[in-house]
């Protein structure tokens, strides 16, 4: 399964950051980046379904 990590810009648009294949690793990456950048991140599967939303 492909998991896309996306981040939300100041205008509310979602931007692509990275594609990963391992869900726990993708969550760890999104969590660390959300904390570092203080921006909301989300994990989306290849069909466009929301898997998780990560708040900073």
Beta strands, then each sheet from edge to edge (+ up, - down):
strand 1: 3-8
strand 2: 14-20
strand 3: 41-45
strand 4: 50-54
sheet 1: 2+ 1- 3+ 4-
end
